[in-house]
Amino acid sequence: MKKIFLLAVLASGLAFGQTKKVTSSDVHWWGYKVAKTESSSHDGTVKVKSGNMVMKGNELVGGEFVLDMTSINATDLSGEYQGKLNGHLKNGDFFEVEKFPTATFKITSVKKNSDKVYNKLVTGNLTVKGKTSAVSFPAKVSYANGVVSLESNKFSWDRQKFDVAYKSAMKDVFVKDEIDMTVKVSAK
């Protein structure tokens, strides 16, 4: 009887997928000004607060990541200028982290991609500031020794779809709508 129960539990795990908890992550972002000057872009990081990836056999089939928007940090600046930009990104001008401390990405599909390096096309629902929109990106996905790794190519998303906008219409025309990102996540 115990063997039959154990086989049923193992089979259900294979049929419905195994959830792996995120153990390491690196999320990098780039924002751009419209004007081409020496400081026409900024880049930085944001931390993954929690997350998981769902495997069915050796294939990634789902997952969800929670980004800690209070951790958004410009890494191209230091000192006073870094502090000012970080405050600017966190306040009502952009991400309003006091009201919206997290953002989420929930994987809705993972399909084969024709690129040999970025072998998968990951699609999911990105939620920022309470607004949700689909985002897709090419990624290298691998699974070995119980660890699943996802590493994206650089991809863009439109900040205007999420109301991540400078509150003055005149100022907003100086910032490009696209935010670029790369994501590296491992789970076991």
Secondary structure by P-SEA (a helix, b strand, c coil): caaaaaaaaaaaaaaabbbbccccbbbbbbbbbcccccccccccccccccbbbbbcccccccbbbbbccccccccccccaaaaaaaaaaaccccccccccccccccccbbbbbccccccbbbbbbbbcccbbbbbbbbbbccccccbbbbbbcbbbbbccccccccccaaaaaaccccccbbbbbbcc
